Amino acid sequence: MTQPTSTRDRIKHVALELFTEHGYDKTSLREIAERLGVTKAALYYHFKSKEEIVHAFVEDRMAATAELVAWLREQPPGRATRRAFIERYSDLIDTGETAMMARFFQENQPALKSMTIGEAMREQMRNMVDALAGPGAKPADKLRAGLSVWVLHGALFLIRDPDVSDEERRNAALEVAYELTERW
């Protein structure tokens, strides 16, 4: 993973690390500033609150996901497109900082529920599942589409065996997600 270069990106990176390690509610702006080696005032110059920092890194992730969903909507419907989307989405969520972000989302659900960005994320997920299921999809196919996406997220938490490599975990998730996308 490349190290962030701008101060704003460094703040987002360090905050994400701390939020993932200790939880959003248990991490203070002071702790973020200390880990960065800056004053709290310097941190305030870029972000006024922890929630603002979360919005910044979630918006980055949402922008990347929106690009992927736009690509999906431009493709012809069918198994090959669904499979290609699943692979691209896996690449998006299962690398470096985005994997840490997935852990943040999983471990900080109560905090995210009260943030406006949390509802925007849920709406984006619904739109992504609708696009993957395709126009006129039956309820069972929408469920398969949603589960195929969830499998990719869930594998990060469900397969924590130290003898299973990241590549093996990812391949297992892709295998199950592909199986789900083959059903309609």
Secondary structure in CASP SS format (residue, H / E / C, confidence):
PFRMAT SS
TARGET T0000
AUTHOR 0000-0000-0000
METHOD secondary structure of the structure
MODEL  1
M C 1.00
T C 1.00
Q C 1.00
P C 1.00
T C 1.00
S C 1.00
T H 1.00
R H 1.00
D H 1.00
R H 1.00
I H 1.00
K H 1.00
H H 1.00
V H 1.00
A H 1.00
L H 1.00
E H 1.00
L H 1.00
F H 1.00
T H 1.00
E H 1.00
H H 1.00
G C 1.00
Y C 1.00
D C 1.00
K C 1.00
T C 1.00
S C 1.00
L H 1.00
R H 1.00
E H 1.00
I H 1.00
A H 1.00
E H 1.00
R H 1.00
L H 1.00
G C 1.00
V C 1.00
T C 1.00
K H 1.00
A H 1.00
A H 1.00
L H 1.00
Y H 1.00
Y H 1.00
H H 1.00
F C 1.00
K C 1.00
S C 1.00
K H 1.00
E H 1.00
E H 1.00
I H 1.00
V H 1.00
H H 1.00
A H 1.00
F H 1.00
V H 1.00
E H 1.00
D H 1.00
R H 1.00
M H 1.00
A H 1.00
A H 1.00
T H 1.00
A H 1.00
E H 1.00
L H 1.00
V H 1.00
A H 1.00
W H 1.00
L H 1.00
R H 1.00
E H 1.00
Q C 1.00
P C 1.00
P C 1.00
G C 1.00
R H 1.00
A H 1.00
T H 1.00
R H 1.00
R H 1.00
A H 1.00
F H 1.00
I H 1.00
E H 1.00
R H 1.00
Y H 1.00
S H 1.00
D H 1.00
L H 1.00
I H 1.00
D C 1.00
T C 1.00
G H 1.00
E H 1.00
T H 1.00
A H 1.00
M H 1.00
M H 1.00
A H 1.00
R H 1.00
F H 1.00
F H 1.00
Q H 1.00
E H 1.00
N C 1.00
Q H 1.00
P H 1.00
A H 1.00
L H 1.00
K H 1.00
S C 1.00
M C 1.00
T H 1.00
I H 1.00
G H 1.00
E H 1.00
A H 1.00
M H 1.00
R H 1.00
E H 1.00
Q H 1.00
M H 1.00
R H 1.00
N H 1.00
M H 1.00
V H 1.00
D H 1.00
A H 1.00
L H 1.00
A H 1.00
G C 1.00
P C 1.00
G C 1.00
A C 1.00
K C 1.00
P H 1.00
A H 1.00
D H 1.00
K H 1.00
L H 1.00
R H 1.00
A H 1.00
G H 1.00
L H 1.00
S H 1.00
V H 1.00
W H 1.00
V H 1.00
L H 1.00
H H 1.00
G H 1.00
A H 1.00
L H 1.00
F H 1.00
L H 1.00
I C 1.00
R C 1.00
D C 1.00
P C 1.00
D C 1.00
V C 1.00
S C 1.00
D H 1.00
E H 1.00
E H 1.00
R H 1.00
R H 1.00
N H 1.00
A H 1.00
A H 1.00
L H 1.00
E H 1.00
V H 1.00
A H 1.00
Y H 1.00
E H 1.00
L H 1.00
T H 1.00
E C 1.00
R C 1.00
W C 1.00
END
